[in-house]
Amino acid sequence: MRGWICLAGVSALLVTGCGAEAAEPVAVPRGTPVAVDVPAASSGGACRLLDFAVVEEHTGERFDVAAASTRDDTRTCVLRAKRALLPELALTVTDTSIDVADFTADVQPAGARKVSRLGQVAYRRTGAATKGQGPVAEVGWLAAEDRLAVLRWTLPKGTERAAAEEVAGKLVALAGTVDTRAL
């Protein structure tokens, strides 16, 4: 008898909808977005040879975006800041069989200045602004392990060429930190 009474009570509650009130949604506070610094090396390729903090230490520019590409025996890395397309730093490393004489004759641009104590042979140069971008600074060297490396810095449009000369000196120091054997 007791079971029938309980069953009748539950049935009455179900039929009348008692206790089936729509619950109001509970507001959950949004969390604060977390910014995570991802190292340049996480992009792979030649980016494994660069570190955002080291680049900033040598150039004074803070980059936070890295992209890498590999094609045949060439690995490339491009660094940029989220806030602007330029300046941009590109590192290209290519396996090669050339020697110092070939580098000097075929790779080193005319008018480039020689750089001492960087690889087997090295140069630095600046280039004029082109449509849509400012002047460039470049350092190229033949590394001891038969790799050709080039660091190229592209400045924003409207920048004076003298700024590229200043950056070229900083790139020489930065190039000294790039260990192409790590690829």
VENWO-V402627 format. One record per residue. N is the residue number from 1. RES is the residue in one letter. PHI is phi as a letter, one per 20 degrees, with the letter a starting at -180 (999 if undefined). PSI is psi as a letter, one per 20 degrees, with the letter a starting at -180 (999 if undefined). Layout:
n:N res:RES phi:PHI psi:PSI
n:N res:RES phi:PHI psi:PSI
This chain:
n:1 res:M phi:999 psi:g
n:2 res:R phi:f psi:g
n:3 res:G phi:f psi:h
n:4 res:W phi:f psi:h
n:5 res:I phi:f psi:g
n:6 res:C phi:f psi:g
n:7 res:L phi:f psi:h
n:8 res:A phi:f psi:h
n:9 res:G phi:f psi:g
n:10 res:V phi:f psi:g
n:11 res:S phi:f psi:g
n:12 res:A phi:f psi:g
n:13 res:L phi:f psi:g
n:14 res:L phi:f psi:g
n:15 res:V phi:f psi:h
n:16 res:T phi:e psi:i
n:17 res:G phi:m psi:j
n:18 res:C phi:f psi:p
n:19 res:G phi:n psi:j
n:20 res:A phi:d psi:k
n:21 res:E phi:f psi:q
n:22 res:A phi:f psi:p
n:23 res:A phi:f psi:p
n:24 res:E phi:f psi:q
n:25 res:P phi:f psi:q
n:26 res:V phi:e psi:p
n:27 res:A phi:f psi:p
n:28 res:V phi:d psi:p
n:29 res:P phi:f psi:q
n:30 res:R phi:f psi:q
n:31 res:G phi:f psi:q
n:32 res:T phi:f psi:p
n:33 res:P phi:g psi:q
n:34 res:V phi:d psi:p
n:35 res:A phi:e psi:p
n:36 res:V phi:d psi:p
n:37 res:D phi:f psi:o
n:38 res:V phi:d psi:p
n:39 res:P phi:f psi:q
n:40 res:A phi:g psi:h
n:41 res:A phi:g psi:h
n:42 res:S phi:f psi:i
n:43 res:S phi:e psi:i
n:44 res:G phi:n psi:a
n:45 res:G phi:l psi:b
n:46 res:A phi:f psi:i
n:47 res:C phi:f psi:h
n:48 res:R phi:f psi:i
n:49 res:L phi:e psi:i
n:50 res:L phi:d psi:q
n:51 res:D phi:c psi:p
n:52 res:F phi:g psi:g
n:53 res:A phi:f psi:h
n:54 res:V phi:f psi:g
n:55 res:V phi:f psi:g
n:56 res:E phi:f psi:h
n:57 res:E phi:f psi:h
n:58 res:H phi:e psi:h
n:59 res:T phi:d psi:h
n:60 res:G phi:n psi:j
n:61 res:E phi:d psi:p
n:62 res:R phi:e psi:o
n:63 res:F phi:d psi:q
n:64 res:D phi:b psi:j
n:65 res:V phi:c psi:p
n:66 res:A phi:c psi:q
n:67 res:A phi:c psi:p
n:68 res:A phi:c psi:q
n:69 res:S phi:b psi:q
n:70 res:T phi:c psi:p
n:71 res:R phi:b psi:p
n:72 res:D phi:l psi:d
n:73 res:D phi:e psi:j
n:74 res:T phi:d psi:p
n:75 res:R phi:d psi:p
n:76 res:T phi:c psi:q
n:77 res:C phi:c psi:p
n:78 res:V phi:c psi:p
n:79 res:L phi:d psi:p
n:80 res:R phi:b psi:r
n:81 res:A phi:e psi:q
n:82 res:K phi:g psi:h
n:83 res:R phi:e psi:i
n:84 res:A phi:b psi:q
n:85 res:L phi:f psi:h
n:86 res:L phi:c psi:q
n:87 res:P phi:f psi:r
n:88 res:E phi:c psi:p
n:89 res:L phi:d psi:p
n:90 res:A phi:c psi:p
n:91 res:L phi:d psi:p
n:92 res:T phi:c psi:p
n:93 res:V phi:c psi:p
n:94 res:T phi:c psi:p
n:95 res:D phi:f psi:p
n:96 res:T phi:b psi:r
n:97 res:S phi:c psi:j
n:98 res:I phi:f psi:q
n:99 res:D phi:d psi:a
n:100 res:V phi:g psi:g
n:101 res:A phi:f psi:g
n:102 res:D phi:f psi:h
n:103 res:F phi:g psi:g
n:104 res:T phi:f psi:h
n:105 res:A phi:e psi:h
n:106 res:D phi:d psi:h
n:107 res:V phi:d psi:g
n:108 res:Q phi:f psi:p
n:109 res:P phi:f psi:q
n:110 res:A phi:f psi:p
n:111 res:G phi:n psi:i
n:112 res:A phi:f psi:q
n:113 res:R phi:e psi:p
n:114 res:K phi:f psi:q
n:115 res:V phi:c psi:p
n:116 res:S phi:e psi:q
n:117 res:R phi:l psi:k
n:118 res:L phi:c psi:o
n:119 res:G phi:m psi:b
n:120 res:Q phi:f psi:h
n:121 res:V phi:b psi:q
n:122 res:A phi:b psi:r
n:123 res:Y phi:b psi:r
n:124 res:R phi:b psi:q
n:125 res:R phi:b psi:r
n:126 res:T phi:c psi:q
n:127 res:G phi:c psi:q
n:128 res:A phi:f psi:r
n:129 res:A phi:f psi:q
n:130 res:T phi:c psi:r
n:131 res:K phi:g psi:p
n:132 res:G phi:n psi:i
n:133 res:Q phi:b psi:r
n:134 res:G phi:e psi:a
n:135 res:P phi:f psi:r
n:136 res:V phi:c psi:q
n:137 res:A phi:c psi:q
n:138 res:E phi:b psi:q
n:139 res:V phi:c psi:p
n:140 res:G phi:c psi:q
n:141 res:W phi:b psi:q
n:142 res:L phi:e psi:o
n:143 res:A phi:f psi:q
n:144 res:A phi:f psi:h
n:145 res:E phi:e psi:k
n:146 res:D phi:l psi:l
n:147 res:R phi:c psi:p
n:148 res:L phi:e psi:p
n:149 res:A phi:c psi:q
n:150 res:V phi:c psi:p
n:151 res:L phi:d psi:p
n:152 res:R phi:c psi:p
n:153 res:W phi:d psi:p
n:154 res:T phi:d psi:p
n:155 res:L phi:e psi:r
n:156 res:P phi:f psi:q
n:157 res:K phi:g psi:q
n:158 res:G phi:n psi:i
n:159 res:T phi:f psi:q
n:160 res:E phi:f psi:q
n:161 res:R phi:f psi:h
n:162 res:A phi:g psi:h
n:163 res:A phi:f psi:h
n:164 res:A phi:f psi:h
n:165 res:E phi:f psi:g
n:166 res:E phi:f psi:g
n:167 res:V phi:f psi:h
n:168 res:A phi:g psi:g
n:169 res:G phi:f psi:h
n:170 res:K phi:f psi:h
n:171 res:L phi:f psi:h
n:172 res:V phi:f psi:g
n:173 res:A phi:f psi:g
n:174 res:L phi:f psi:g
n:175 res:A phi:g psi:h
n:176 res:G phi:f psi:i
n:177 res:T phi:e psi:i
n:178 res:V phi:e psi:o
n:179 res:D phi:d psi:n
n:180 res:T phi:f psi:i
n:181 res:R phi:f psi:i
n:182 res:A phi:f psi:i
n:183 res:L phi:e psi:999
